[in-house]
């Protein structure tokens, strides 16, 4: 199992060459958290060390606070994984 810190989205080259790529965009007029969430992405199996995930956020900090209303939010999220190639 391989866990990586979430940070900036995977770069364009990794997204272009990834064996597995998941992207999502979320928009909200308003967003509020009753409880600060904990999240993580784990890569298991044959995931290469370059596999990563992350988001670009608009009007939403990396560390949200309970009870704060965030407005005009957009989150662009990506998970990009390369699979290790086994020697032939």
MOPAC internal coordinates of N, CA, C and O (Angstrom, degrees):
PM7 1SCF
backbone

  N    0.0000 0     0.00 0     0.00 0    0    0    0
  C    1.4514 1     0.00 0     0.00 0    1    0    0
  C    1.5176 1   107.83 1     0.00 0    2    1    0
  O    1.2310 1   120.53 1   -41.07 1    3    2    1
  N    1.3050 1   116.59 1   138.93 1    3    2    1
  C    1.4502 1   121.82 1  -176.52 1    5    3    2
  C    1.5161 1   108.18 1  -132.54 1    6    5    3
  O    1.2310 1   119.92 1   -59.80 1    7    6    5
  N    1.3222 1   117.75 1   120.20 1    7    6    5
  C    1.4649 1   121.20 1  -179.28 1    9    7    6
  C    1.5181 1   108.63 1  -114.40 1   10    9    7
  O    1.2310 1   120.66 1   -44.04 1   11   10    9
  N    1.3283 1   116.34 1   135.96 1   11   10    9
  C    1.4477 1   120.31 1  -179.90 1   13   11   10
  C    1.5195 1   108.99 1  -122.82 1   14   13   11
  O    1.2310 1   121.07 1   -29.08 1   15   14   13
  N    1.3276 1   115.57 1   150.92 1   15   14   13
  C    1.4612 1   120.09 1   176.89 1   17   15   14
  C    1.5165 1   109.11 1   -66.68 1   18   17   15
  O    1.2310 1   121.55 1   -37.89 1   19   18   17
  N    1.3102 1   114.64 1   142.11 1   19   18   17
  C    1.4503 1   118.87 1   174.29 1   21   19   18
  C    1.5158 1   108.04 1   -83.87 1   22   21   19
  O    1.2310 1   120.33 1   -41.01 1   23   22   21
  N    1.2727 1   116.98 1   138.99 1   23   22   21
  C    1.4550 1   121.53 1  -178.58 1   25   23   22
  C    1.5015 1   108.40 1  -157.75 1   26   25   23
  O    1.2310 1   121.15 1    45.98 1   27   26   25
  N    1.3157 1   115.40 1  -134.02 1   27   26   25
  C    1.4517 1   118.84 1   178.17 1   29   27   26
  C    1.5230 1   109.53 1   -64.69 1   30   29   27
  O    1.2310 1   121.61 1   -28.36 1   31   30   29
  N    1.3120 1   114.53 1   151.64 1   31   30   29
  C    1.4693 1   119.64 1   179.18 1   33   31   30
  C    1.5112 1   110.48 1   -57.83 1   34   33   31
  O    1.2310 1   120.34 1   -26.89 1   35   34   33
  N    1.3262 1   116.96 1   153.11 1   35   34   33
  C    1.4646 1   119.71 1   174.70 1   37   35   34
  C    1.5240 1   110.13 1   -55.13 1   38   37   35
  O    1.2310 1   120.39 1   -39.42 1   39   38   37
  N    1.3262 1   116.86 1   140.58 1   39   38   37
  C    1.4539 1   122.08 1  -178.45 1   41   39   38
  C    1.5202 1   112.77 1   -64.81 1   42   41   39
  O    1.2310 1   120.78 1   -14.15 1   43   42   41
  N    1.3199 1   116.11 1   165.85 1   43   42   41
  C    1.4632 1   122.45 1  -176.24 1   45   43   42
  C    1.5304 1   111.86 1   -59.33 1   46   45   43
  O    1.2310 1   120.01 1   139.63 1   47   46   45
  N    1.3274 1   117.59 1   -40.37 1   47   46   45
  C    1.4658 1   120.27 1  -178.89 1   49   47   46
  C    1.5247 1   111.23 1   -64.80 1   50   49   47
  O    1.2310 1   120.23 1   135.03 1   51   50   49
  N    1.3270 1   117.17 1   -44.97 1   51   50   49
  C    1.4643 1   119.72 1   178.48 1   53   51   50
  C    1.5245 1   110.43 1   -64.61 1   54   53   51
  O    1.2310 1   119.71 1   138.63 1   55   54   53
  N    1.3275 1   118.16 1   -41.37 1   55   54   53
  C    1.4708 1   120.07 1   177.89 1   57   55   54
  C    1.5239 1   110.74 1   -62.60 1   58   57   55
  O    1.2310 1   120.39 1   142.29 1   59   58   57
  N    1.3324 1   116.86 1   -37.71 1   59   58   57
  C    1.4731 1   120.52 1  -178.83 1   61   59   58
  C    1.5203 1   111.75 1   -68.97 1   62   61   59
  O    1.2310 1   119.91 1   144.87 1   63   62   61
  N    1.3307 1   117.78 1   -35.13 1   63   62   61
  C    1.4633 1   121.28 1  -173.37 1   65   63   62
  C    1.5310 1   113.30 1  -104.63 1   66   65   63
  O    1.2310 1   119.67 1  -177.36 1   67   66   65
  N    1.3164 1   118.23 1     2.64 1   67   66   65
  C    1.4602 1   120.94 1  -176.91 1   69   67   66
  C    1.5270 1   111.30 1   -64.70 1   70   69   67
  O    1.2310 1   121.22 1   -35.17 1   71   70   69
  N    1.3225 1   115.27 1   144.83 1   71   70   69
  C    1.4617 1   120.48 1   172.89 1   73   71   70
  C    1.5304 1   110.35 1   -77.19 1   74   73   71
  O    1.2310 1   120.97 1   147.24 1   75   74   73
  N    1.3268 1   115.75 1   -32.76 1   75   74   73
  C    1.4595 1   122.09 1   177.75 1   77   75   74
  C    1.5239 1   107.36 1  -130.75 1   78   77   75
  O    1.2310 1   120.27 1   -51.91 1   79   78   77
  N    1.3261 1   117.09 1   128.09 1   79   78   77
  C    1.4604 1   121.43 1   179.93 1   81   79   78
  C    1.5214 1   108.84 1  -136.74 1   82   81   79
  O    1.2310 1   121.04 1   -52.75 1   83   82   81
  N    1.3150 1   115.61 1   127.25 1   83   82   81
  C    1.4610 1   122.51 1   176.45 1   85   83   82
  C    1.5173 1   106.79 1  -125.07 1   86   85   83
  O    1.2310 1   120.22 1   -52.70 1   87   86   85
  N    1.3256 1   117.18 1   127.30 1   87   86   85
  C    1.4648 1   120.99 1   176.12 1   89   87   86
  C    1.5224 1   109.13 1  -130.67 1   90   89   87
  O    1.2310 1   121.31 1   -30.22 1   91   90   89
  N    1.3144 1   115.10 1   149.78 1   91   90   89
  C    1.4649 1   120.67 1   178.13 1   93   91   90
  C    1.5194 1   109.16 1  -149.50 1   94   93   91
  O    1.2310 1   121.05 1   -29.99 1   95   94   93
  N    1.3208 1   115.61 1   150.01 1   95   94   93
  C    1.4619 1   122.13 1   174.11 1   97   95   94
  C    1.5254 1   107.03 1  -128.04 1   98   97   95
  O    1.2310 1   121.45 1   -49.51 1   99   98   97
  N    1.3207 1   114.82 1   130.49 1   99   98   97
  C    1.4596 1   121.41 1   178.21 1  101   99   98
  C    1.5195 1   107.76 1  -122.54 1  102  101   99
  O    1.2310 1   120.88 1   -47.70 1  103  102  101
  N    1.3185 1   115.92 1   132.30 1  103  102  101
  C    1.4596 1   121.36 1   176.20 1  105  103  102
  C    1.5281 1   108.17 1  -124.88 1  106  105  103
  O    1.2310 1   121.12 1   -35.92 1  107  106  105
  N    1.3198 1   115.45 1   144.08 1  107  106  105
  C    1.4610 1   119.87 1   177.64 1  109  107  106
  C    1.5190 1   109.52 1  -147.80 1  110  109  107
  O    1.2310 1   120.96 1   -40.82 1  111  110  109
  N    1.3196 1   115.77 1   139.18 1  111  110  109
  C    1.4633 1   120.13 1   173.15 1  113  111  110
  C    1.5214 1   109.41 1   -68.27 1  114  113  111
  O    1.2310 1   120.92 1   137.40 1  115  114  113
  N    1.3355 1   115.86 1   -42.60 1  115  114  113
  C    1.4635 1   122.07 1   177.35 1  117  115  114
  C    1.5149 1   109.60 1  -141.76 1  118  117  115
  O    1.2310 1   121.24 1   -32.56 1  119  118  117
  N    1.3338 1   115.24 1   147.44 1  119  118  117
  C    1.4552 1   121.45 1   178.28 1  121  119  118
  C    1.5212 1   108.41 1  -146.38 1  122  121  119
  O    1.2310 1   120.83 1   -44.94 1  123  122  121
  N    1.3379 1   116.01 1   135.06 1  123  122  121
  C    1.4628 1   121.07 1   179.06 1  125  123  122
  C    1.5169 1   107.98 1  -141.02 1  126  125  123
  O    1.2310 1   120.34 1   -39.35 1  127  126  125
  N    1.3211 1   116.95 1   140.65 1  127  126  125
  C    1.4590 1   122.39 1  -179.71 1  129  127  126
  C    1.5235 1   109.45 1  -109.96 1  130  129  127
  O    1.2310 1   120.63 1   -57.52 1  131  130  129
  N    1.3381 1   116.40 1   122.48 1  131  130  129
  C    1.4659 1   120.55 1   173.48 1  133  131  130
  C    1.5220 1   109.72 1   -74.76 1  134  133  131
  O    1.2310 1   120.68 1   147.57 1  135  134  133
  N    1.3342 1   116.31 1   -32.43 1  135  134  133
  C    1.4610 1   123.43 1   178.52 1  137  135  134
  C    1.5226 1   106.99 1  -134.61 1  138  137  135
  O    1.2310 1   120.43 1   -45.54 1  139  138  137
  N    1.3144 1   116.78 1   134.46 1  139  138  137
  C    1.4709 1   120.44 1   177.44 1  141  139  138
  C    1.5292 1   107.94 1   -68.15 1  142  141  139
  O    1.2310 1   120.03 1   -57.90 1  143  142  141
  N    1.3328 1   117.55 1   122.10 1  143  142  141
  C    1.4687 1   119.60 1  -177.15 1  145  143  142
  C    1.5260 1   112.21 1   -77.85 1  146  145  143
  O    1.2310 1   121.29 1   -27.60 1  147  146  145
  N    1.3152 1   115.15 1   152.40 1  147  146  145
  C    1.4691 1   122.03 1   170.64 1  149  147  146
  C    1.5157 1   105.72 1  -112.84 1  150  149  147
  O    1.2310 1   120.36 1   -51.17 1  151  150  149
  N    1.3140 1   116.91 1   128.83 1  151  150  149
  C    1.4587 1   119.06 1   179.30 1  153  151  150
  C    1.5133 1   109.94 1  -139.37 1  154  153  151
  O    1.2310 1   121.24 1   -24.41 1  155  154  153
  N    1.3065 1   115.23 1   155.59 1  155  154  153
  C    1.4629 1   121.03 1   177.36 1  157  155  154
  C    1.5248 1   108.67 1  -157.58 1  158  157  155
  O    1.2310 1   121.31 1   -19.47 1  159  158  157
  N    1.3076 1   115.09 1   160.53 1  159  158  157
  C    1.4597 1   122.45 1   175.72 1  161  159  158
  C    1.5118 1   106.81 1  -122.85 1  162  161  159
  O    1.2310 1   120.64 1   -48.25 1  163  162  161
  N    1.3110 1   116.39 1   131.75 1  163  162  161
  C    1.4604 1   121.38 1   178.30 1  165  163  162
  C    1.5193 1   108.93 1  -117.58 1  166  165  163
  O    1.2310 1   121.07 1   -44.83 1  167  166  165
  N    1.3040 1   115.56 1   135.17 1  167  166  165
  C    1.4590 1   121.73 1   175.41 1  169  167  166
  C    1.5275 1   107.38 1  -106.12 1  170  169  167
  O    1.2310 1   120.58 1   -54.07 1  171  170  169
  N    1.3017 1   116.50 1   125.93 1  171  170  169
  C    1.4651 1   119.97 1  -179.70 1  173  171  170
  C    1.5192 1   109.12 1  -125.25 1  174  173  171
  O    1.2310 1   121.15 1    -1.27 1  175  174  173
  N    1.3095 1   115.40 1   178.73 1  175  174  173
  C    1.4593 1   118.86 1   177.94 1  177  175  174
  C    1.5110 1   111.39 1    71.72 1  178  177  175
  O    1.2310 1   120.92 1    52.02 1  179  178  177
  N    1.3125 1   115.84 1  -127.98 1  179  178  177
  C    1.4715 1   121.75 1  -174.13 1  181  179  178
  C    1.5190 1   113.55 1   -97.46 1  182  181  179
  O    1.2310 1   119.30 1  -154.74 1  183  182  181
  N    1.3241 1   118.94 1    25.26 1  183  182  181
  C    1.4619 1   120.45 1  -178.91 1  185  183  182
  C    1.5234 1   110.49 1   -67.47 1  186  185  183
  O    1.2310 1   120.87 1   -48.78 1  187  186  185
  N    1.3225 1   115.95 1   131.22 1  187  186  185
  C    1.4580 1   124.05 1   177.30 1  189  187  186
  C    1.5263 1   109.53 1   -72.33 1  190  189  187
  O    1.2310 1   120.47 1   -22.89 1  191  190  189
  N    1.3256 1   116.72 1   157.11 1  191  190  189
  C    1.4614 1   121.46 1  -179.23 1  193  191  190
  C    1.5256 1   113.28 1   -64.26 1  194  193  191
  O    1.2310 1   119.43 1   161.74 1  195  194  193
  N    1.3277 1   118.69 1   -18.26 1  195  194  193
  C    1.4622 1   121.21 1   178.85 1  197  195  194
  C    1.5258 1   112.31 1   -81.72 1  198  197  195
  O    1.2310 1   119.41 1   172.06 1  199  198  197
  N    1.3208 1   118.73 1    -7.94 1  199  198  197
  C    1.4560 1   121.81 1   179.20 1  201  199  198
  C    1.5310 1   109.02 1   -63.39 1  202  201  199
  O    1.2310 1   120.78 1   -41.77 1  203  202  201
  N    1.3291 1   116.11 1   138.23 1  203  202  201
  C    1.4575 1   119.73 1  -176.12 1  205  203  202
  C    1.5231 1   110.84 1  -157.95 1  206  205  203
  O    1.2310 1   121.20 1    -9.71 1  207  206  205
  N    1.3209 1   115.30 1   170.29 1  207  206  205
  C    1.4603 1   120.92 1   174.97 1  209  207  206
  C    1.5225 1   108.78 1  -144.17 1  210  209  207
  O    1.2310 1   120.84 1   -19.30 1  211  210  209
  N    1.3241 1   116.00 1   160.70 1  211  210  209
  C    1.4537 1   119.46 1   177.36 1  213  211  210
  C    1.5088 1   111.31 1   174.24 1  214  213  211
  O    1.2310 1   121.42 1    -3.48 1  215  214  213
  N    1.3294 1   114.89 1   176.52 1  215  214  213
  C    1.4602 1   119.34 1  -176.09 1  217  215  214
  C    1.5203 1   111.26 1  -138.61 1  218  217  215
  O    1.2310 1   121.95 1   -24.89 1  219  218  217
  N    1.3182 1   113.88 1   155.11 1  219  218  217
  C    1.4589 1   122.98 1   166.84 1  221  219  218
  C    1.5186 1   104.77 1  -109.78 1  222  221  219
  O    1.2310 1   120.46 1   -52.04 1  223  222  221
  N    1.3285 1   116.73 1   127.96 1  223  222  221
  C    1.4601 1   121.07 1  -175.35 1  225  223  222
  C    1.5205 1   110.77 1  -120.27 1  226  225  223
  O    1.2310 1   121.46 1   -37.30 1  227  226  225
  N    1.3135 1   114.80 1   142.70 1  227  226  225
  C    1.4560 1   122.06 1   173.26 1  229  227  226
  C    1.5220 1   107.74 1  -117.93 1  230  229  227
  O    1.2310 1   120.55 1   -55.70 1  231  230  229
  N    1.3229 1   116.56 1   124.30 1  231  230  229
  C    1.4687 1   123.73 1   179.18 1  233  231  230
  C    1.5221 1   113.93 1    61.56 1  234  233  231
  O    1.2310 1   120.52 1  -153.84 1  235  234  233
  N    1.3220 1   116.62 1    26.16 1  235  234  233
  C    1.4580 1   121.69 1   175.80 1  237  235  234
  C    1.5262 1   107.77 1  -143.95 1  238  237  235
  O    1.2310 1   119.94 1   -62.31 1  239  238  237
  N    1.3364 1   117.72 1   117.69 1  239  238  237
  C    1.4662 1   119.68 1  -178.23 1  241  239  238
  C    1.5257 1   111.45 1   -72.48 1  242  241  239
  O    1.2310 1   120.38 1   -18.20 1  243  242  241
  N    1.3252 1   116.87 1   161.80 1  243  242  241
  C    1.4638 1   121.20 1   176.76 1  245  243  242
  C    1.5210 1   111.22 1   -60.66 1  246  245  243
  O    1.2310 1   120.71 1   143.36 1  247  246  245
  N    1.3237 1   116.25 1   -36.64 1  247  246  245
  C    1.4624 1   120.81 1   178.16 1  249  247  246
  C    1.5253 1   108.11 1  -113.39 1  250  249  247
  O    1.2310 1   121.07 1   -76.80 1  251  250  249
  N    1.3302 1   115.56 1   103.20 1  251  250  249
  C    1.4662 1   120.18 1  -179.58 1  253  251  250
  C    1.5224 1   110.21 1   -79.55 1  254  253  251
  O    1.2310 1   121.07 1   -17.49 1  255  254  253
  N    1.3271 1   115.55 1   162.51 1  255  254  253
  C    1.4675 1   121.08 1   179.06 1  257  255  254
  C    1.5257 1   109.69 1  -117.92 1  258  257  255
  O    1.2310 1   121.28 1   -33.33 1  259  258  257
  N    1.3107 1   115.15 1   146.67 1  259  258  257
  C    1.4597 1   120.83 1   178.15 1  261  259  258
  C    1.5172 1   110.35 1   -62.56 1  262  261  259
  O    1.2310 1   120.82 1   -42.21 1  263  262  261
  N    1.3438 1   116.03 1   137.79 1  263  262  261
  C    1.4525 1   121.80 1   173.17 1  265  263  262
  C    1.5130 1   116.41 1    79.11 1  266  265  263
  O    1.2310 1   119.47 1   171.77 1  267  266  265
  N    1.3188 1   118.61 1    -8.23 1  267  266  265
  C    1.4680 1   121.16 1   179.76 1  269  267  266
  C    1.5295 1   108.68 1   -82.80 1  270  269  267
  O    1.2310 1   120.58 1   -44.65 1  271  270  269
  N    1.3279 1   116.50 1   135.35 1  271  270  269
  C    1.4574 1   121.30 1   177.01 1  273  271  270
  C    1.5303 1   107.89 1   -93.21 1  274  273  271
  O    1.2310 1   120.64 1   -58.02 1  275  274  273
  N    1.3139 1   116.38 1   121.98 1  275  274  273
  C    1.4641 1   122.79 1   176.64 1  277  275  274
  C    1.5227 1   106.90 1  -103.87 1  278  277  275
  O    1.2310 1   120.86 1   -44.58 1  279  278  277
  N    1.3309 1   115.96 1   135.42 1  279  278  277
  C    1.4682 1   120.60 1  -175.60 1  281  279  278
  C    1.5244 1   111.71 1  -117.31 1  282  281  279
  O    1.2310 1   121.79 1   -28.63 1  283  282  281
  N    1.3333 1   114.18 1   151.37 1  283  282  281
  C    1.4766 1   122.11 1   178.54 1  285  283  282
  C    1.5296 1   110.37 1    52.26 1  286  285  283
  O    1.2310 1   120.91 1  -123.59 1  287  286  285
  N    1.3055 1   115.87 1    56.41 1  287  286  285
  C    1.4659 1   123.58 1  -175.30 1  289  287  286
  C    1.5224 1   110.65 1   -90.85 1  290  289  287
  O    1.2310 1   121.37 1   -38.98 1  291  290  289
  N    1.3264 1   114.99 1   141.02 1  291  290  289
  C    1.4615 1   121.08 1   169.61 1  293  291  290
  C    1.5201 1   108.05 1  -140.46 1  294  293  291
  O    1.2310 1   121.23 1   -45.78 1  295  294  293
  N    1.3263 1   115.26 1   134.22 1  295  294  293
  C    1.4618 1   121.61 1   177.31 1  297  295  294
  C    1.5139 1   107.62 1  -126.91 1  298  297  295
  O    1.2310 1   120.32 1   -56.71 1  299  298  297
  N    1.3280 1   116.99 1   123.29 1  299  298  297
  C    1.4652 1   123.16 1   172.71 1  301  299  298
  C    1.5168 1   106.26 1  -108.29 1  302  301  299
  O    1.2310 1   120.44 1   -63.18 1  303  302  301
  N    1.3302 1   116.77 1   116.82 1  303  302  301
  C    1.4568 1   122.71 1  -172.22 1  305  303  302
  C    1.5223 1   109.77 1  -120.18 1  306  305  303
  O    1.2310 1   120.84 1   -36.44 1  307  306  305
  N    1.3199 1   116.00 1   143.56 1  307  306  305
  C    1.4645 1   120.06 1   178.16 1  309  307  306
  C    1.5209 1   110.62 1  -144.08 1  310  309  307
  O    1.2310 1   121.46 1   -38.02 1  311  310  309
  N    1.3134 1   114.81 1   141.98 1  311  310  309
  C    1.4648 1   123.46 1   169.69 1  313  311  310
  C    1.5207 1   105.21 1  -122.41 1  314  313  311
  O    1.2310 1   120.28 1   -55.44 1  315  314  313
  N    1.3323 1   117.07 1   124.56 1  315  314  313
  C    1.4632 1   121.58 1   179.23 1  317  315  314
  C    1.5193 1   108.71 1  -128.09 1  318  317  315
  O    1.2310 1   120.88 1   -52.45 1  319  318  317
  N    1.3192 1   115.93 1   127.55 1  319  318  317
  C    1.4613 1   120.22 1  -178.81 1  321  319  318
  C    1.5181 1   110.42 1  -129.28 1  322  321  319
  O    1.2310 1   121.72 1   -44.59 1  323  322  321
  N    1.3006 1   114.31 1   135.41 1  323  322  321
  C    1.4652 1   121.46 1   168.95 1  325  323  322
  C    1.5137 1   106.37 1  -106.11 1  326  325  323
  O    1.2310 1   120.84 1   -36.36 1  327  326  325
  N    1.3168 1   116.00 1   143.64 1  327  326  325
  C    1.4554 1   120.45 1   177.75 1  329  327  326
  C    1.5059 1   109.38 1   -97.53 1  330  329  327
  O    1.2310 1   120.90 1   -39.40 1  331  330  329
  N    1.3381 1   115.89 1   140.60 1  331  330  329
  C    1.4676 1   120.77 1   177.67 1  333  331  330
  C    1.5163 1   108.80 1   -66.11 1  334  333  331
  O    1.2310 1   121.40 1   -43.01 1  335  334  333
  N    1.2994 1   114.92 1   136.99 1  335  334  333
  C    1.4623 1   121.15 1   176.31 1  337  335  334
  C    1.5209 1   108.22 1   -91.31 1  338  337  335
  O    1.2310 1   121.05 1   -50.97 1  339  338  337
  N    1.2963 1   115.59 1   129.03 1  339  338  337
  C    1.4663 1   119.39 1   178.66 1  341  339  338
  C    1.5222 1   108.73 1   -83.94 1  342  341  339
  O    1.2310 1   121.23 1   -35.61 1  343  342  341
  N    1.3288 1   115.25 1   144.39 1  343  342  341
  C    1.4673 1   120.18 1   179.13 1  345  343  342
  C    1.5139 1   108.94 1   -62.90 1  346  345  343
  O    1.2310 1   121.54 1   -43.28 1  347  346  345
  N    1.3189 1   114.66 1   136.72 1  347  346  345
  C    1.4697 1   119.75 1  -178.43 1  349  347  346
  C    1.4987 1   110.86 1   -91.96 1  350  349  347
  O    1.2310 1   120.10 1   180.00 1  351  350  349

